[in-house]
């Protein structure tokens, strides 16, 4: 197998909202908020009109993108044997993703992410992790990991306790490890651990500009470049309107964004960028070709509603 994703198995529920809804619910636009109370989550959802429901999760979206590009891929993520869990599994299988998880009835329901799309196409997420956040060592099959050229992890998955143990077991069994830092709040919560991962455990790190600056406590992007050069590992940074940059030692490659796109929804832009980049990397393309493949995939997904093509 080319690549095995390990991440939060989340069903995305996409709704259009106005700016007032974001403010009234004390949300920070463009970020992800974890909701731990199912009643709070259901209360928020009850006031909204659902546009689309689809199997999601950051790494799962990337894995589906890689499958659509022709790579043999798999995914590990925890769901419950409930309606959403069944929907999730069917969604992966329909995209030719091998799902390495045997679901059973869990105490918590399958994870759900409420994706709120404002008129400026920005997305703000409220996630009830449910059983997805309870992934543990027993859910991670080391034989499957060893048979994969690379594993791809998400920062969203990292948490103290069982998820951390599952994470470490996966990394210790892998041939190569790529990871997305996922979200600035995620970086802020786990800064010292993420810094250790980036420096010592990961072969490829995906992040956006804000996440990287938060990780190393700087507001100067030049310091991010210097940090990345000192790593001698591949760091891939998306920079919004400034395009993207890959840094491997002293080799720095940059590309611009696509112009004149009809942007509908930024959900999944980073996930599909990672899919395109990794597809290029696993097929031995140059770093600039990998960046361009990432741009091609992210440009497609932001011109539609939802995080999958």
C-alpha positions as CSV (number, residue, x, y, z in Angstrom):
1,X,0.0,0.0,0.0
2,X,1.2,3.5,-0.8
3,X,-0.1,5.3,2.2
4,X,-2.2,4.6,5.3
5,X,-4.1,7.4,7.0
6,X,-4.8,7.3,10.7
7,X,-7.2,10.0,11.9
8,X,-10.4,11.0,13.4
9,X,-13.3,9.3,11.7
10,X,-15.8,12.2,11.6
11,X,-19.0,12.6,9.6
12,X,-19.2,16.2,8.3
13,X,-22.5,18.1,8.5
14,X,-22.2,21.2,6.3
15,X,-24.5,24.3,7.0
16,X,-24.5,27.8,5.6
17,X,-24.7,30.5,8.3
18,X,-24.3,34.3,8.5
19,X,-21.7,36.2,10.5
20,X,-24.1,36.8,13.4
21,X,-24.4,33.0,14.0
22,X,-20.6,32.8,14.5
23,X,-20.6,35.8,16.9
24,X,-23.7,34.7,18.9
25,X,-22.1,31.2,19.5
26,X,-18.8,32.7,20.6
27,X,-16.9,31.0,17.8
28,X,-13.6,32.1,16.2
29,X,-14.0,32.2,12.5
30,X,-11.8,29.8,10.5
31,X,-10.9,27.6,13.5
32,X,-12.1,24.3,15.0
33,X,-13.8,24.2,18.4
34,X,-14.2,20.9,20.3
35,X,-17.6,20.4,21.9
36,X,-17.6,17.9,24.7
37,X,-21.4,18.0,25.5
38,X,-23.6,16.2,23.0
39,X,-26.6,18.2,24.1
40,X,-24.8,21.5,23.3
41,X,-23.9,20.1,19.9
42,X,-27.4,18.9,19.1
43,X,-28.8,22.3,20.3
44,X,-26.6,24.2,17.8
45,X,-27.4,21.8,15.0
46,X,-31.2,22.1,15.6
47,X,-31.3,25.7,14.5
48,X,-29.6,25.0,11.2
49,X,-30.5,23.8,7.7
50,X,-28.2,21.0,6.6
51,X,-26.7,21.5,3.1
52,X,-24.8,18.2,2.9
53,X,-23.7,15.2,5.1
54,X,-20.6,13.4,4.1
55,X,-17.9,11.1,5.6
56,X,-15.0,13.4,6.6
57,X,-12.1,13.9,8.9
58,X,-9.0,15.7,7.8
59,X,-6.7,12.8,7.0
60,X,-9.6,10.7,5.7
61,X,-10.3,13.5,3.2
62,X,-6.6,13.5,2.1
63,X,-6.7,9.7,1.7
64,X,-9.8,9.8,-0.5
65,X,-8.0,12.5,-2.6
66,X,-5.0,10.1,-3.0
67,X,-7.3,7.3,-4.0
68,X,-9.0,9.5,-6.6
69,X,-5.5,10.1,-8.0
70,X,-4.9,6.4,-8.4
71,X,-2.9,5.5,-5.2
72,X,-3.6,2.3,-3.3
73,X,-4.6,3.6,0.2
74,X,-6.1,2.6,3.5
75,X,-7.5,4.3,6.6
76,X,-7.8,3.6,10.3
77,X,-10.3,5.5,12.4
78,X,-12.8,4.6,15.2
79,X,-16.5,4.7,14.6
80,X,-19.5,3.2,16.5
81,X,-21.8,0.6,15.0
82,X,-24.6,3.2,14.5
83,X,-26.2,4.9,11.5
84,X,-23.4,7.5,11.1
85,X,-20.8,4.8,11.5
86,X,-22.3,2.7,8.8
87,X,-22.5,5.8,6.6
88,X,-18.9,6.6,7.3
89,X,-17.7,3.1,6.3
90,X,-19.8,3.1,3.1
91,X,-18.4,6.5,2.2
92,X,-14.8,5.3,2.4
93,X,-15.4,2.0,0.5
94,X,-17.2,3.8,-2.3
95,X,-13.9,5.8,-2.8
96,X,-11.8,2.6,-3.0
97,X,-10.2,3.2,0.4
98,X,-9.5,0.1,2.4
99,X,-10.9,0.6,5.9
100,X,-8.9,-1.2,8.5
101,X,-11.4,-1.0,11.4
102,X,-14.0,-3.5,12.7
103,X,-16.8,-1.3,14.2
104,X,-18.8,-2.3,17.2
105,X,-21.4,-0.7,19.4
106,X,-19.5,1.9,21.5
107,X,-20.5,3.9,24.5
108,X,-20.2,7.1,22.5
109,X,-21.7,7.8,19.0
110,X,-19.7,8.2,15.8
111,X,-17.9,11.6,15.7
112,X,-19.6,14.5,14.0
113,X,-18.2,17.8,12.7
114,X,-20.5,20.8,12.1
115,X,-19.0,22.8,9.3
116,X,-20.3,26.4,9.3
117,X,-19.8,28.2,6.0
118,X,-20.1,32.0,6.1
119,X,-20.8,34.2,3.0
120,X,-17.1,34.8,2.5
121,X,-16.6,31.0,2.0
122,X,-14.6,30.7,5.2
123,X,-15.4,27.6,7.3
124,X,-15.7,27.4,11.1
125,X,-15.9,23.9,12.6
126,X,-17.5,22.6,15.8
127,X,-16.6,19.0,16.4
128,X,-18.1,16.5,18.7
129,X,-15.4,13.7,18.6
130,X,-17.6,11.0,20.0
131,X,-15.9,7.6,19.8
132,X,-13.4,8.9,17.2
133,X,-11.5,10.5,20.1
134,X,-11.2,7.2,22.0
135,X,-8.9,5.5,19.5
136,X,-6.3,3.3,21.3
137,X,-3.4,1.0,20.7
138,X,-5.6,-2.0,20.0
139,X,-7.2,-0.1,17.1
140,X,-3.8,0.3,15.3
141,X,-2.6,-2.7,13.3
142,X,1.2,-2.7,13.1
143,X,1.3,-5.3,10.3
144,X,-0.8,-2.9,8.1
145,X,1.5,0.0,9.0
146,X,4.6,-1.9,8.1
147,X,3.2,-2.9,4.7
148,X,2.6,0.8,3.9
149,X,5.2,3.1,2.3
150,X,4.1,5.9,4.6
151,X,1.5,6.7,7.3
152,X,-0.3,10.1,7.4
153,X,-1.4,11.4,10.8
154,X,-3.4,14.5,11.9
155,X,-2.8,16.8,14.8
156,X,-6.5,16.6,15.6
157,X,-6.0,13.0,16.7
158,X,-3.3,13.7,19.2
159,X,-4.4,13.8,22.8
160,X,-3.1,12.6,26.1
161,X,-4.0,9.0,27.1
162,X,-5.1,6.4,24.6
163,X,-4.9,8.5,21.4
164,X,-1.3,9.4,22.3
165,X,-0.4,5.8,22.8
166,X,-2.0,4.8,19.5
167,X,-0.1,7.7,17.8
168,X,3.2,6.6,19.2
169,X,2.6,2.9,18.3
170,X,1.9,3.9,14.7
171,X,5.0,6.1,14.4
172,X,7.3,3.5,15.9
173,X,6.1,0.9,13.4
174,X,6.1,3.1,10.3
175,X,8.5,3.2,7.3
176,X,7.9,7.0,6.8
177,X,5.7,9.4,8.7
178,X,3.8,12.5,7.4
179,X,1.6,14.6,9.6
180,X,-0.6,17.6,9.4
181,X,-0.6,20.0,12.4
182,X,-4.3,20.5,11.7
183,X,-5.3,23.7,13.5
184,X,-3.7,26.6,15.3
185,X,-5.7,25.9,18.5
186,X,-4.5,22.3,18.3
187,X,-0.9,23.5,18.0
188,X,-1.4,25.8,21.0
189,X,-2.8,23.0,23.1
190,X,0.0,20.5,22.4
191,X,2.9,22.8,21.5
192,X,5.8,21.0,23.2
193,X,4.7,17.6,22.0
194,X,4.2,18.8,18.4
195,X,7.6,20.5,18.4
196,X,9.2,17.2,19.5
197,X,7.3,15.4,16.7
198,X,8.3,17.9,14.0
199,X,12.0,17.9,15.1
200,X,12.4,14.2,15.9
201,X,9.7,11.9,14.5
202,X,8.2,13.2,11.3
203,X,9.6,12.9,7.8
204,X,7.1,15.4,6.3
205,X,5.1,18.1,8.2
206,X,2.2,19.9,6.7
207,X,1.1,23.2,8.3
208,X,-0.3,26.6,7.4
209,X,1.6,29.8,8.1
210,X,-0.3,30.6,11.4
211,X,0.3,27.1,12.8
212,X,4.0,27.2,12.1
213,X,4.4,30.6,13.6
214,X,2.5,29.5,16.7
215,X,4.6,26.3,17.0
216,X,7.9,28.2,17.2
217,X,6.5,31.4,18.9
218,X,7.2,33.9,16.2
219,X,5.4,36.5,14.1
220,X,8.2,36.6,11.5
221,X,7.9,34.1,8.6
222,X,11.6,34.4,8.0
223,X,12.2,32.7,11.3
224,X,9.9,29.9,10.2
225,X,12.1,29.5,7.1
226,X,15.3,29.4,9.3
227,X,13.7,26.9,11.6
228,X,12.6,24.7,8.7
229,X,16.1,24.8,7.1
230,X,17.7,23.7,10.3
231,X,15.4,20.6,10.5
232,X,16.8,18.8,7.5
233,X,13.3,17.3,7.1
234,X,10.6,18.2,4.6
235,X,8.2,21.0,5.8
236,X,5.3,22.0,3.6
237,X,3.6,25.3,4.5
238,X,0.5,26.8,2.9
239,X,0.2,30.6,3.1
240,X,-3.3,31.5,1.9
241,X,-3.1,34.1,-0.8
242,X,0.7,33.9,-0.9
243,X,0.6,30.3,-2.2
244,X,2.7,27.5,-0.6
245,X,6.3,26.7,0.1
246,X,8.3,23.5,0.7
247,X,11.5,23.5,2.6
248,X,14.0,20.7,2.8
249,X,17.3,21.8,4.2
250,X,18.5,24.6,1.9
251,X,16.1,23.6,-0.9
252,X,13.2,26.0,-0.9
253,X,10.5,25.8,-3.5
254,X,7.5,28.1,-3.8
255,X,4.4,28.4,-5.9
256,X,1.5,30.9,-6.2
257,X,-2.3,30.3,-5.9
258,X,-4.6,29.8,-8.9
259,X,-6.2,33.0,-10.0
260,X,-9.8,33.7,-10.9
261,X,-11.4,30.8,-9.1
262,X,-15.1,30.8,-8.2
263,X,-14.6,29.9,-4.5
264,X,-17.6,28.4,-2.8
265,X,-16.2,26.7,0.3
266,X,-12.7,26.5,1.8
267,X,-13.4,23.3,3.6
268,X,-10.9,20.6,2.7
269,X,-8.5,23.0,1.0
270,X,-5.5,21.9,3.2
271,X,-6.6,18.3,3.1
272,X,-6.7,18.1,-0.7
273,X,-3.5,20.1,-1.0
274,X,-1.8,17.4,1.2
275,X,-3.3,14.7,-1.0
276,X,-1.9,16.3,-4.2
277,X,1.5,16.9,-2.7
278,X,1.8,13.4,-1.3
279,X,0.7,11.9,-4.6
280,X,3.6,13.7,-6.3
281,X,6.0,12.8,-3.5
282,X,5.2,9.1,-3.6
283,X,5.6,9.1,-7.4
284,X,9.0,10.8,-7.2
285,X,8.0,14.1,-8.7
286,X,10.2,17.2,-7.9
287,X,9.1,19.4,-5.0
288,X,7.8,22.1,-7.2
289,X,5.7,19.5,-9.1
290,X,4.4,18.2,-5.8
291,X,3.4,21.8,-4.8
292,X,1.7,22.3,-8.1
293,X,-0.2,19.0,-7.7
294,X,-1.3,20.2,-4.3
295,X,-2.5,23.5,-5.7
296,X,-4.4,21.7,-8.5
297,X,-6.3,19.5,-6.0
298,X,-7.1,22.3,-3.5
299,X,-8.2,24.6,-6.3
300,X,-10.8,22.1,-7.4
301,X,-12.2,21.4,-3.9
302,X,-12.7,25.0,-3.0
303,X,-14.9,25.6,-6.0
304,X,-17.6,23.2,-4.6
305,X,-19.4,22.6,-1.3
306,X,-17.7,20.0,0.9
307,X,-14.2,18.6,1.5
308,X,-14.2,15.8,-1.1
309,X,-14.1,15.9,-4.9
